[in-house]
Amino acid sequence: MLLRKIEKFLRDHEMPWTKFGRLAAHDPRFVADLRNGRTPRQQTKRRIEAFMAGYGETSHAN
């Protein structure tokens, strides 16, 4: 389910998966690892979801 949300976020924001990984998880391979079956911890999942929820708010602040 998290991977589906991330994939939609990537499409909606036209963001490369490596950039998302760097910004959201401090790991450029994060999305690739999820695509290959990685299961993130609950804390990581919450941090990723919070990043996606707040992205639009912070991206227009500058």
PDBQT receptor file of N, H, CA, C and O in Angstrom, charges set to zero:
ATOM      1  N   MET A   1       0.825  -1.197   0.000  1.00  0.00    +0.000 N 
ATOM      2  CA  MET A   1       0.000   0.000   0.000  1.00  0.00    +0.000 C 
ATOM      3  C   MET A   1       0.869   1.261   0.000  1.00  0.00    +0.000 C 
ATOM      4  O   MET A   1       0.586   2.203  -0.740  1.00  0.00    +0.000 OA
ATOM      5  N   LEU A   2       1.920   1.289   0.819  1.00  0.00    +0.000 N 
ATOM      6  H   LEU A   2       2.151   0.524   1.420  1.00  0.00    +0.000 HD
ATOM      7  CA  LEU A   2       2.804   2.456   0.844  1.00  0.00    +0.000 C 
ATOM      8  C   LEU A   2       3.430   2.674  -0.522  1.00  0.00    +0.000 C 
ATOM      9  O   LEU A   2       3.522   3.809  -0.992  1.00  0.00    +0.000 OA
ATOM     10  N   LEU A   3       3.858   1.601  -1.158  1.00  0.00    +0.000 N 
ATOM     11  H   LEU A   3       3.783   0.679  -0.776  1.00  0.00    +0.000 HD
ATOM     12  CA  LEU A   3       4.482   1.733  -2.479  1.00  0.00    +0.000 C 
ATOM     13  C   LEU A   3       3.506   2.342  -3.488  1.00  0.00    +0.000 C 
ATOM     14  O   LEU A   3       3.908   3.163  -4.313  1.00  0.00    +0.000 OA
ATOM     15  N   ARG A   4       2.251   1.958  -3.432  1.00  0.00    +0.000 N 
ATOM     16  H   ARG A   4       1.925   1.292  -2.762  1.00  0.00    +0.000 HD
ATOM     17  CA  ARG A   4       1.252   2.553  -4.345  1.00  0.00    +0.000 C 
ATOM     18  C   ARG A   4       1.118   4.051  -4.107  1.00  0.00    +0.000 C 
ATOM     19  O   ARG A   4       1.040   4.829  -5.058  1.00  0.00    +0.000 OA
ATOM     20  N   LYS A   5       1.092   4.457  -2.843  1.00  0.00    +0.000 N 
ATOM     21  H   LYS A   5       1.156   3.826  -2.071  1.00  0.00    +0.000 HD
ATOM     22  CA  LYS A   5       1.011   5.888  -2.517  1.00  0.00    +0.000 C 
ATOM     23  C   LYS A   5       2.238   6.627  -3.038  1.00  0.00    +0.000 C 
ATOM     24  O   LYS A   5       2.127   7.732  -3.569  1.00  0.00    +0.000 OA
ATOM     25  N   ILE A   6       3.398   6.017  -2.883  1.00  0.00    +0.000 N 
ATOM     26  H   ILE A   6       3.488   5.119  -2.451  1.00  0.00    +0.000 HD
ATOM     27  CA  ILE A   6       4.632   6.643  -3.357  1.00  0.00    +0.000 C 
ATOM     28  C   ILE A   6       4.626   6.754  -4.870  1.00  0.00    +0.000 C 
ATOM     29  O   ILE A   6       4.985   7.798  -5.415  1.00  0.00    +0.000 OA
ATOM     30  N   GLU A   7       4.226   5.695  -5.557  1.00  0.00    +0.000 N 
ATOM     31  H   GLU A   7       3.934   4.846  -5.115  1.00  0.00    +0.000 HD
ATOM     32  CA  GLU A   7       4.195   5.719  -7.020  1.00  0.00    +0.000 C 
ATOM     33  C   GLU A   7       3.254   6.823  -7.524  1.00  0.00    +0.000 C 
ATOM     34  O   GLU A   7       3.572   7.515  -8.491  1.00  0.00    +0.000 OA
ATOM     35  N   LYS A   8       2.106   6.982  -6.874  1.00  0.00    +0.000 N 
ATOM     36  H   LYS A   8       1.848   6.419  -6.088  1.00  0.00    +0.000 HD
ATOM     37  CA  LYS A   8       1.175   8.046  -7.250  1.00  0.00    +0.000 C 
ATOM     38  C   LYS A   8       1.802   9.409  -6.981  1.00  0.00    +0.000 C 
ATOM     39  O   LYS A   8       1.697  10.315  -7.808  1.00  0.00    +0.000 OA
ATOM     40  N   PHE A   9       2.445   9.557  -5.847  1.00  0.00    +0.000 N 
ATOM     41  H   PHE A   9       2.530   8.821  -5.176  1.00  0.00    +0.000 HD
ATOM     42  CA  PHE A   9       3.121  10.807  -5.506  1.00  0.00    +0.000 C 
ATOM     43  C   PHE A   9       4.174  11.147  -6.553  1.00  0.00    +0.000 C 
ATOM     44  O   PHE A   9       4.281  12.297  -6.977  1.00  0.00    +0.000 OA
ATOM     45  N   LEU A  10       4.947  10.157  -6.970  1.00  0.00    +0.000 N 
ATOM     46  H   LEU A  10       4.861   9.222  -6.625  1.00  0.00    +0.000 HD
ATOM     47  CA  LEU A  10       5.983  10.377  -7.981  1.00  0.00    +0.000 C 
ATOM     48  C   LEU A  10       5.378  10.864  -9.292  1.00  0.00    +0.000 C 
ATOM     49  O   LEU A  10       5.896  11.791  -9.915  1.00  0.00    +0.000 OA
ATOM     50  N   ARG A  11       4.285  10.240  -9.706  1.00  0.00    +0.000 N 
ATOM     51  H   ARG A  11       3.864   9.487  -9.200  1.00  0.00    +0.000 HD
ATOM     52  CA  ARG A  11       3.604  10.674 -10.934  1.00  0.00    +0.000 C 
ATOM     53  C   ARG A  11       3.039  12.077 -10.787  1.00  0.00    +0.000 C 
ATOM     54  O   ARG A  11       3.230  12.928 -11.656  1.00  0.00    +0.000 OA
ATOM     55  N   ASP A  12       2.345  12.312  -9.685  1.00  0.00    +0.000 N 
ATOM     56  H   ASP A  12       2.190  11.621  -8.979  1.00  0.00    +0.000 HD
ATOM     57  CA  ASP A  12       1.689  13.607  -9.471  1.00  0.00    +0.000 C 
ATOM     58  C   ASP A  12       2.684  14.758  -9.419  1.00  0.00    +0.000 C 
ATOM     59  O   ASP A  12       2.381  15.863  -9.869  1.00  0.00    +0.000 OA
ATOM     60  N   HIS A  13       3.860  14.505  -8.877  1.00  0.00    +0.000 N 
ATOM     61  H   HIS A  13       4.105  13.608  -8.511  1.00  0.00    +0.000 HD
ATOM     62  CA  HIS A  13       4.860  15.564  -8.705  1.00  0.00    +0.000 C 
ATOM     63  C   HIS A  13       6.003  15.478  -9.718  1.00  0.00    +0.000 C 
ATOM     64  O   HIS A  13       6.966  16.242  -9.656  1.00  0.00    +0.000 OA
ATOM     65  N   GLU A  14       5.873  14.531 -10.651  1.00  0.00    +0.000 N 
ATOM     66  H   GLU A  14       5.091  13.911 -10.702  1.00  0.00    +0.000 HD
ATOM     67  CA  GLU A  14       6.901  14.331 -11.673  1.00  0.00    +0.000 C 
ATOM     68  C   GLU A  14       8.299  14.306 -11.053  1.00  0.00    +0.000 C 
ATOM     69  O   GLU A  14       9.217  14.990 -11.504  1.00  0.00    +0.000 OA
ATOM     70  N   MET A  15       8.424  13.498 -10.010  1.00  0.00    +0.000 N 
ATOM     71  H   MET A  15       7.678  12.942  -9.643  1.00  0.00    +0.000 HD
ATOM     72  CA  MET A  15       9.664  13.414  -9.261  1.00  0.00    +0.000 C 
ATOM     73  C   MET A  15      10.352  12.076  -9.525  1.00  0.00    +0.000 C 
ATOM     74  O   MET A  15       9.698  11.034  -9.494  1.00  0.00    +0.000 OA
ATOM     75  N   PRO A  16      11.647  12.088  -9.782  1.00  0.00    +0.000 N 
ATOM     76  CA  PRO A  16      12.380  10.827  -9.926  1.00  0.00    +0.000 C 
ATOM     77  C   PRO A  16      12.398  10.058  -8.602  1.00  0.00    +0.000 C 
ATOM     78  O   PRO A  16      12.433  10.657  -7.527  1.00  0.00    +0.000 OA
ATOM     79  N   TRP A  17      12.374   8.745  -8.693  1.00  0.00    +0.000 N 
ATOM     80  H   TRP A  17      12.346   8.259  -9.566  1.00  0.00    +0.000 HD
ATOM     81  CA  TRP A  17      12.323   7.930  -7.483  1.00  0.00    +0.000 C 
ATOM     82  C   TRP A  17      13.565   8.098  -6.622  1.00  0.00    +0.000 C 
ATOM     83  O   TRP A  17      13.483   7.986  -5.399  1.00  0.00    +0.000 OA
ATOM     84  N   THR A  18      14.706   8.364  -7.232  1.00  0.00    +0.000 N 
ATOM     85  H   THR A  18      14.772   8.456  -8.226  1.00  0.00    +0.000 HD
ATOM     86  CA  THR A  18      15.924   8.555  -6.442  1.00  0.00    +0.000 C 
ATOM     87  C   THR A  18      15.866   9.853  -5.632  1.00  0.00    +0.000 C 
ATOM     88  O   THR A  18      16.331   9.895  -4.494  1.00  0.00    +0.000 OA
ATOM     89  N   LYS A  19      15.303  10.897  -6.209  1.00  0.00    +0.000 N 
ATOM     90  H   LYS A  19      14.925  10.863  -7.134  1.00  0.00    +0.000 HD
ATOM     91  CA  LYS A  19      15.157  12.163  -5.486  1.00  0.00    +0.000 C 
ATOM     92  C   LYS A  19      14.202  11.975  -4.316  1.00  0.00    +0.000 C 
ATOM     93  O   LYS A  19      14.468  12.444  -3.209  1.00  0.00    +0.000 OA
ATOM     94  N   PHE A  20      13.087  11.287  -4.564  1.00  0.00    +0.000 N 
ATOM     95  H   PHE A  20      12.871  10.906  -5.463  1.00  0.00    +0.000 HD
ATOM     96  CA  PHE A  20      12.144  11.014  -3.484  1.00  0.00    +0.000 C 
ATOM     97  C   PHE A  20      12.843  10.288  -2.342  1.00  0.00    +0.000 C 
ATOM     98  O   PHE A  20      12.687  10.655  -1.177  1.00  0.00    +0.000 OA
ATOM     99  N   GLY A  21      13.597   9.278  -2.673  1.00  0.00    +0.000 N 
ATOM    100  H   GLY A  21      13.723   8.980  -3.620  1.00  0.00    +0.000 HD
ATOM    101  CA  GLY A  21      14.303   8.519  -1.638  1.00  0.00    +0.000 C 
ATOM    102  C   GLY A  21      15.255   9.380  -0.833  1.00  0.00    +0.000 C 
ATOM    103  O   GLY A  21      15.327   9.264   0.390  1.00  0.00    +0.000 OA
ATOM    104  N   ARG A  22      15.994  10.252  -1.528  1.00  0.00    +0.000 N 
ATOM    105  H   ARG A  22      15.936  10.345  -2.522  1.00  0.00    +0.000 HD
ATOM    106  CA  ARG A  22      16.924  11.138  -0.822  1.00  0.00    +0.000 C 
ATOM    107  C   ARG A  22      16.185  12.094   0.109  1.00  0.00    +0.000 C 
ATOM    108  O   ARG A  22      16.587  12.285   1.257  1.00  0.00    +0.000 OA
ATOM    109  N   LEU A  23      15.106  12.693  -0.389  1.00  0.00    +0.000 N 
ATOM    110  H   LEU A  23      14.780  12.538  -1.322  1.00  0.00    +0.000 HD
ATOM    111  CA  LEU A  23      14.387  13.684   0.407  1.00  0.00    +0.000 C 
ATOM    112  C   LEU A  23      13.577  13.055   1.545  1.00  0.00    +0.000 C 
ATOM    113  O   LEU A  23      13.593  13.557   2.669  1.00  0.00    +0.000 OA
ATOM    114  N   ALA A  24      12.883  11.982   1.261  1.00  0.00    +0.000 N 
ATOM    115  H   ALA A  24      12.870  11.575   0.348  1.00  0.00    +0.000 HD
ATOM    116  CA  ALA A  24      11.951  11.407   2.229  1.00  0.00    +0.000 C 
ATOM    117  C   ALA A  24      12.601  10.426   3.200  1.00  0.00    +0.000 C 
ATOM    118  O   ALA A  24      12.219  10.361   4.368  1.00  0.00    +0.000 OA
ATOM    119  N   ALA A  25      13.573   9.670   2.723  1.00  0.00    +0.000 N 
ATOM    120  H   ALA A  25      13.883   9.723   1.773  1.00  0.00    +0.000 HD
ATOM    121  CA  ALA A  25      14.140   8.600   3.556  1.00  0.00    +0.000 C 
ATOM    122  C   ALA A  25      15.648   8.706   3.740  1.00  0.00    +0.000 C 
ATOM    123  O   ALA A  25      16.252   7.882   4.426  1.00  0.00    +0.000 OA
ATOM    124  N   HIS A  26      16.254   9.714   3.130  1.00  0.00    +0.000 N 
ATOM    125  H   HIS A  26      15.763  10.384   2.573  1.00  0.00    +0.000 HD
ATOM    126  CA  HIS A  26      17.710   9.871   3.163  1.00  0.00    +0.000 C 
ATOM    127  C   HIS A  26      18.400   8.631   2.597  1.00  0.00    +0.000 C 
ATOM    128  O   HIS A  26      19.481   8.245   3.040  1.00  0.00    +0.000 OA
ATOM    129  N   ASP A  27      17.745   8.016   1.604  1.00  0.00    +0.000 N 
ATOM    130  H   ASP A  27      16.866   8.330   1.244  1.00  0.00    +0.000 HD
ATOM    131  CA  ASP A  27      18.240   6.793   0.968  1.00  0.00    +0.000 C 
ATOM    132  C   ASP A  27      17.772   6.792  -0.486  1.00  0.00    +0.000 C 
ATOM    133  O   ASP A  27      16.605   6.509  -0.756  1.00  0.00    +0.000 OA
ATOM    134  N   PRO A  28      18.671   7.107  -1.430  1.00  0.00    +0.000 N 
ATOM    135  CA  PRO A  28      18.242   7.177  -2.833  1.00  0.00    +0.000 C 
ATOM    136  C   PRO A  28      17.723   5.859  -3.394  1.00  0.00    +0.000 C 
ATOM    137  O   PRO A  28      17.038   5.868  -4.417  1.00  0.00    +0.000 OA
ATOM    138  N   ARG A  29      18.020   4.745  -2.772  1.00  0.00    +0.000 N 
ATOM    139  H   ARG A  29      18.577   4.738  -1.941  1.00  0.00    +0.000 HD
ATOM    140  CA  ARG A  29      17.553   3.440  -3.246  1.00  0.00    +0.000 C 
ATOM    141  C   ARG A  29      16.271   2.984  -2.556  1.00  0.00    +0.000 C 
ATOM    142  O   ARG A  29      15.817   1.862  -2.784  1.00  0.00    +0.000 OA
ATOM    143  N   PHE A  30      15.686   3.827  -1.723  1.00  0.00    +0.000 N 
ATOM    144  H   PHE A  30      16.055   4.738  -1.538  1.00  0.00    +0.000 HD
ATOM    145  CA  PHE A  30      14.513   3.447  -0.937  1.00  0.00    +0.000 C 
ATOM    146  C   PHE A  30      13.381   2.902  -1.796  1.00  0.00    +0.000 C 
ATOM    147  O   PHE A  30      12.843   1.834  -1.502  1.00  0.00    +0.000 OA
ATOM    148  N   VAL A  31      13.014   3.617  -2.847  1.00  0.00    +0.000 N 
ATOM    149  H   VAL A  31      13.451   4.484  -3.086  1.00  0.00    +0.000 HD
ATOM    150  CA  VAL A  31      11.890   3.194  -3.693  1.00  0.00    +0.000 C 
ATOM    151  C   VAL A  31      12.242   1.903  -4.436  1.00  0.00    +0.000 C 
ATOM    152  O   VAL A  31      11.408   1.005  -4.548  1.00  0.00    +0.000 OA
ATOM    153  N   ALA A  32      13.452   1.810  -4.936  1.00  0.00    +0.000 N 
ATOM    154  H   ALA A  32      14.129   2.540  -4.845  1.00  0.00    +0.000 HD
ATOM    155  CA  ALA A  32      13.872   0.579  -5.623  1.00  0.00    +0.000 C 
ATOM    156  C   ALA A  32      13.805  -0.606  -4.670  1.00  0.00    +0.000 C 
ATOM    157  O   ALA A  32      13.369  -1.693  -5.050  1.00  0.00    +0.000 OA
ATOM    158  N   ASP A  33      14.234  -0.393  -3.439  1.00  0.00    +0.000 N 
ATOM    159  H   ASP A  33      14.588   0.490  -3.130  1.00  0.00    +0.000 HD
ATOM    160  CA  ASP A  33      14.174  -1.473  -2.451  1.00  0.00    +0.000 C 
ATOM    161  C   ASP A  33      12.729  -1.875  -2.162  1.00  0.00    +0.000 C 
ATOM    162  O   ASP A  33      12.431  -3.062  -2.029  1.00  0.00    +0.000 OA
ATOM    163  N   LEU A  34      11.826  -0.887  -2.065  1.00  0.00    +0.000 N 
ATOM    164  H   LEU A  34      12.069   0.077  -2.173  1.00  0.00    +0.000 HD
ATOM    165  CA  LEU A  34      10.405  -1.216  -1.865  1.00  0.00    +0.000 C 
ATOM    166  C   LEU A  34       9.878  -2.019  -3.048  1.00  0.00    +0.000 C 
ATOM    167  O   LEU A  34       9.146  -2.993  -2.875  1.00  0.00    +0.000 OA
ATOM    168  N   ARG A  35      10.257  -1.601  -4.246  1.00  0.00    +0.000 N 
ATOM    169  H   ARG A  35      10.852  -0.810  -4.387  1.00  0.00    +0.000 HD
ATOM    170  CA  ARG A  35       9.813  -2.312  -5.450  1.00  0.00    +0.000 C 
ATOM    171  C   ARG A  35      10.317  -3.749  -5.466  1.00  0.00    +0.000 C 
ATOM    172  O   ARG A  35       9.704  -4.624  -6.078  1.00  0.00    +0.000 OA
ATOM    173  N   ASN A  36      11.430  -3.984  -4.794  1.00  0.00    +0.000 N 
ATOM    174  H   ASN A  36      11.928  -3.273  -4.297  1.00  0.00    +0.000 HD
ATOM    175  CA  ASN A  36      12.015  -5.325  -4.728  1.00  0.00    +0.000 C 
ATOM    176  C   ASN A  36      11.604  -6.099  -3.483  1.00  0.00    +0.000 C 
ATOM    177  O   ASN A  36      12.172  -7.150  -3.186  1.00  0.00    +0.000 OA
ATOM    178  N   GLY A  37      10.610  -5.578  -2.750  1.00  0.00    +0.000 N 
ATOM    179  H   GLY A  37      10.148  -4.724  -2.991  1.00  0.00    +0.000 HD
ATOM    180  CA  GLY A  37      10.054  -6.334  -1.633  1.00  0.00    +0.000 C 
ATOM    181  C   GLY A  37      10.436  -5.870  -0.241  1.00  0.00    +0.000 C 
ATOM    182  O   GLY A  37      10.023  -6.489   0.740  1.00  0.00    +0.000 OA
ATOM    183  N   ARG A  38      11.201  -4.815  -0.124  1.00  0.00    +0.000 N 
ATOM    184  H   ARG A  38      11.536  -4.313  -0.920  1.00  0.00    +0.000 HD
ATOM    185  CA  ARG A  38      11.573  -4.311   1.207  1.00  0.00    +0.000 C 
ATOM    186  C   ARG A  38      10.320  -3.889   1.963  1.00  0.00    +0.000 C 
ATOM    187  O   ARG A  38       9.418  -3.281   1.387  1.00  0.00    +0.000 OA
ATOM    188  N   THR A  39      10.264  -4.208   3.238  1.00  0.00    +0.000 N 
ATOM    189  H   THR A  39      10.996  -4.703   3.706  1.00  0.00    +0.000 HD
ATOM    190  CA  THR A  39       9.171  -3.786   4.097  1.00  0.00    +0.000 C 
ATOM    191  C   THR A  39       9.733  -2.786   5.109  1.00  0.00    +0.000 C 
ATOM    192  O   THR A  39      10.550  -3.146   5.956  1.00  0.00    +0.000 OA
ATOM    193  N   PRO A  40       9.294  -1.538   5.020  1.00  0.00    +0.000 N 
ATOM    194  CA  PRO A  40       9.830  -0.537   5.946  1.00  0.00    +0.000 C 
ATOM    195  C   PRO A  40       9.251  -0.690   7.349  1.00  0.00    +0.000 C 
ATOM    196  O   PRO A  40       8.155  -1.222   7.524  1.00  0.00    +0.000 OA
ATOM    197  N   ARG A  41       9.998  -0.217   8.343  1.00  0.00    +0.000 N 
ATOM    198  H   ARG A  41      10.888   0.216   8.201  1.00  0.00    +0.000 HD
ATOM    199  CA  ARG A  41       9.495  -0.203   9.715  1.00  0.00    +0.000 C 
ATOM    200  C   ARG A  41       8.349   0.795   9.817  1.00  0.00    +0.000 C 
ATOM    201  O   ARG A  41       8.208   1.668   8.961  1.00  0.00    +0.000 OA
ATOM    202  N   GLN A  42       7.539   0.672  10.848  1.00  0.00    +0.000 N 
ATOM    203  H   GLN A  42       7.654  -0.037  11.544  1.00  0.00    +0.000 HD
ATOM    204  CA  GLN A  42       6.397   1.569  11.047  1.00  0.00    +0.000 C 
ATOM    205  C   GLN A  42       6.857   3.024  11.166  1.00  0.00    +0.000 C 
ATOM    206  O   GLN A  42       6.224   3.923  10.613  1.00  0.00    +0.000 OA
ATOM    207  N   GLN A  43       7.942   3.250  11.876  1.00  0.00    +0.000 N 
ATOM    208  H   GLN A  43       8.457   2.519  12.324  1.00  0.00    +0.000 HD
ATOM    209  CA  GLN A  43       8.448   4.611  12.043  1.00  0.00    +0.000 C 
ATOM    210  C   GLN A  43       8.843   5.210  10.693  1.00  0.00    +0.000 C 
ATOM    211  O   GLN A  43       8.563   6.378  10.423  1.00  0.00    +0.000 OA
ATOM    212  N   THR A  44       9.487   4.420   9.858  1.00  0.00    +0.000 N 
ATOM    213  H   THR A  44       9.715   3.471  10.077  1.00  0.00    +0.000 HD
ATOM    214  CA  THR A  44       9.868   4.881   8.526  1.00  0.00    +0.000 C 
ATOM    215  C   THR A  44       8.631   5.159   7.689  1.00  0.00    +0.000 C 
ATOM    216  O   THR A  44       8.559   6.170   6.989  1.00  0.00    +0.000 OA
ATOM    217  N   LYS A  45       7.672   4.270   7.762  1.00  0.00    +0.000 N 
ATOM    218  H   LYS A  45       7.730   3.449   8.330  1.00  0.00    +0.000 HD
ATOM    219  CA  LYS A  45       6.421   4.455   7.012  1.00  0.00    +0.000 C 
ATOM    220  C   LYS A  45       5.739   5.759   7.409  1.00  0.00    +0.000 C 
ATOM    221  O   LYS A  45       5.288   6.511   6.545  1.00  0.00    +0.000 OA
ATOM    222  N   ARG A  46       5.661   6.030   8.712  1.00  0.00    +0.000 N 
ATOM    223  H   ARG A  46       6.027   5.418   9.413  1.00  0.00    +0.000 HD
ATOM    224  CA  ARG A  46       5.038   7.271   9.183  1.00  0.00    +0.000 C 
ATOM    225  C   ARG A  46       5.807   8.493   8.690  1.00  0.00    +0.000 C 
ATOM    226  O   ARG A  46       5.205   9.494   8.300  1.00  0.00    +0.000 OA
ATOM    227  N   ARG A  47       7.138   8.413   8.707  1.00  0.00    +0.000 N 
ATOM    228  H   ARG A  47       7.628   7.600   9.024  1.00  0.00    +0.000 HD
ATOM    229  CA  ARG A  47       7.959   9.539   8.247  1.00  0.00    +0.000 C 
ATOM    230  C   ARG A  47       7.742   9.795   6.754  1.00  0.00    +0.000 C 
ATOM    231  O   ARG A  47       7.653  10.947   6.328  1.00  0.00    +0.000 OA
ATOM    232  N   ILE A  48       7.657   8.729   5.962  1.00  0.00    +0.000 N 
ATOM    233  H   ILE A  48       7.730   7.793   6.308  1.00  0.00    +0.000 HD
ATOM    234  CA  ILE A  48       7.441   8.859   4.512  1.00  0.00    +0.000 C 
ATOM    235  C   ILE A  48       6.064   9.457   4.239  1.00  0.00    +0.000 C 
ATOM    236  O   ILE A  48       5.928  10.350   3.404  1.00  0.00    +0.000 OA
ATOM    237  N   GLU A  49       5.048   8.970   4.937  1.00  0.00    +0.000 N 
ATOM    238  H   GLU A  49       5.158   8.244   5.616  1.00  0.00    +0.000 HD
ATOM    239  CA  GLU A  49       3.696   9.490   4.748  1.00  0.00    +0.000 C 
ATOM    240  C   GLU A  49       3.611  10.957   5.160  1.00  0.00    +0.000 C 
ATOM    241  O   GLU A  49       2.929  11.744   4.503  1.00  0.00    +0.000 OA
ATOM    242  N   ALA A  50       4.296  11.330   6.237  1.00  0.00    +0.000 N 
ATOM    243  H   ALA A  50       4.850  10.691   6.770  1.00  0.00    +0.000 HD
ATOM    244  CA  ALA A  50       4.309  12.733   6.673  1.00  0.00    +0.000 C 
ATOM    245  C   ALA A  50       5.015  13.602   5.636  1.00  0.00    +0.000 C 
ATOM    246  O   ALA A  50       4.587  14.726   5.373  1.00  0.00    +0.000 OA
ATOM    247  N   PHE A  51       6.090  13.088   5.050  1.00  0.00    +0.000 N 
ATOM    248  H   PHE A  51       6.437  12.175   5.264  1.00  0.00    +0.000 HD
ATOM    249  CA  PHE A  51       6.799  13.828   4.007  1.00  0.00    +0.000 C 
ATOM    250  C   PHE A  51       5.860  14.102   2.830  1.00  0.00    +0.000 C 
ATOM    251  O   PHE A  51       5.782  15.228   2.340  1.00  0.00    +0.000 OA
ATOM    252  N   MET A  52       5.152  13.067   2.384  1.00  0.00    +0.000 N 
ATOM    253  H   MET A  52       5.215  12.152   2.782  1.00  0.00    +0.000 HD
ATOM    254  CA  MET A  52       4.261  13.231   1.239  1.00  0.00    +0.000 C 
ATOM    255  C   MET A  52       3.112  14.188   1.559  1.00  0.00    +0.000 C 
ATOM    256  O   MET A  52       2.721  14.994   0.715  1.00  0.00    +0.000 OA
ATOM    257  N   ALA A  53       2.579  14.100   2.762  1.00  0.00    +0.000 N 
ATOM    258  H   ALA A  53       2.896  13.445   3.447  1.00  0.00    +0.000 HD
ATOM    259  CA  ALA A  53       1.462  14.960   3.147  1.00  0.00    +0.000 C 
ATOM    260  C   ALA A  53       1.886  16.421   3.222  1.00  0.00    +0.000 C 
ATOM    261  O   ALA A  53       1.108  17.312   2.881  1.00  0.00    +0.000 OA
ATOM    262  N   GLY A  54       3.104  16.670   3.663  1.00  0.00    +0.000 N 
ATOM    263  H   GLY A  54       3.736  15.947   3.941  1.00  0.00    +0.000 HD
ATOM    264  CA  GLY A  54       3.567  18.042   3.809  1.00  0.00    +0.000 C 
ATOM    265  C   GLY A  54       4.331  18.584   2.642  1.00  0.00    +0.000 C 
ATOM    266  O   GLY A  54       4.723  19.751   2.665  1.00  0.00    +0.000 OA
ATOM    267  N   TYR A  55       4.564  17.792   1.614  1.00  0.00    +0.000 N 
ATOM    268  H   TYR A  55       4.246  16.845   1.595  1.00  0.00    +0.000 HD
ATOM    269  CA  TYR A  55       5.407  18.225   0.500  1.00  0.00    +0.000 C 
ATOM    270  C   TYR A  55       4.865  19.449  -0.211  1.00  0.00    +0.000 C 
ATOM    271  O   TYR A  55       5.625  20.381  -0.472  1.00  0.00    +0.000 OA
ATOM    272  N   GLY A  56       3.601  19.484  -0.529  1.00  0.00    +0.000 N 
ATOM    273  H   GLY A  56       2.983  18.727  -0.316  1.00  0.00    +0.000 HD
ATOM    274  CA  GLY A  56       3.018  20.623  -1.239  1.00  0.00    +0.000 C 
ATOM    275  C   GLY A  56       3.083  21.905  -0.442  1.00  0.00    +0.000 C 
ATOM    276  O   GLY A  56       3.217  22.989  -1.011  1.00  0.00    +0.000 OA
ATOM    277  N   GLU A  57       2.990  21.790   0.862  1.00  0.00    +0.000 N 
ATOM    278  H   GLU A  57       2.882  20.910   1.324  1.00  0.00    +0.000 HD
ATOM    279  CA  GLU A  57       3.037  22.963   1.728  1.00  0.00    +0.000 C 
ATOM    280  C   GLU A  57       4.426  23.586   1.739  1.00  0.00    +0.000 C 
ATOM    281  O   GLU A  57       4.564  24.808   1.684  1.00  0.00    +0.000 OA
ATOM    282  N   THR A  58       5.457  22.746   1.811  1.00  0.00    +0.000 N 
ATOM    283  H   THR A  58       5.345  21.753   1.855  1.00  0.00    +0.000 HD
ATOM    284  CA  THR A  58       6.816  23.274   1.914  1.00  0.00    +0.000 C 
ATOM    285  C   THR A  58       7.434  23.608   0.558  1.00  0.00    +0.000 C 
ATOM    286  O   THR A  58       8.316  24.464   0.483  1.00  0.00    +0.000 OA
ATOM    287  N   SER A  59       6.992  22.954  -0.507  1.00  0.00    +0.000 N 
ATOM    288  H   SER A  59       6.276  22.259  -0.445  1.00  0.00    +0.000 HD
ATOM    289  CA  SER A  59       7.621  23.177  -1.807  1.00  0.00    +0.000 C 
ATOM    290  C   SER A  59       7.299  24.556  -2.380  1.00  0.00    +0.000 C 
ATOM    291  O   SER A  59       8.051  25.061  -3.214  1.00  0.00    +0.000 OA
ATOM    292  N   HIS A  60       6.202  25.173  -1.953  1.00  0.00    +0.000 N 
ATOM    293  H   HIS A  60       5.590  24.763  -1.276  1.00  0.00    +0.000 HD
ATOM    294  CA  HIS A  60       5.817  26.476  -2.468  1.00  0.00    +0.000 C 
ATOM    295  C   HIS A  60       6.207  27.607  -1.528  1.00  0.00    +0.000 C 
ATOM    296  O   HIS A  60       5.948  28.774  -1.820  1.00  0.00    +0.000 OA
ATOM    297  N   ALA A  61       6.828  27.270  -0.401  1.00  0.00    +0.000 N 
ATOM    298  H   ALA A  61       7.039  26.322  -0.163  1.00  0.00    +0.000 HD
ATOM    299  CA  ALA A  61       7.172  28.286   0.596  1.00  0.00    +0.000 C 
ATOM    300  C   ALA A  61       8.341  29.151   0.141  1.00  0.00    +0.000 C 
ATOM    301  O   ALA A  61       8.465  30.295   0.578  1.00  0.00    +0.000 OA
ATOM    302  N   ASN A  62       9.200  28.624  -0.728  1.00  0.00    +0.000 N 
ATOM    303  H   ASN A  62       9.100  27.695  -1.082  1.00  0.00    +0.000 HD
ATOM    304  CA  ASN A  62      10.385  29.375  -1.146  1.00  0.00    +0.000 C 
ATOM    305  C   ASN A  62      10.095  30.318  -2.266  1.00  0.00    +0.000 C 
ATOM    306  O   ASN A  62      10.992  31.022  -2.729  1.00  0.00    +0.000 OA
TER     307      ASN A  62
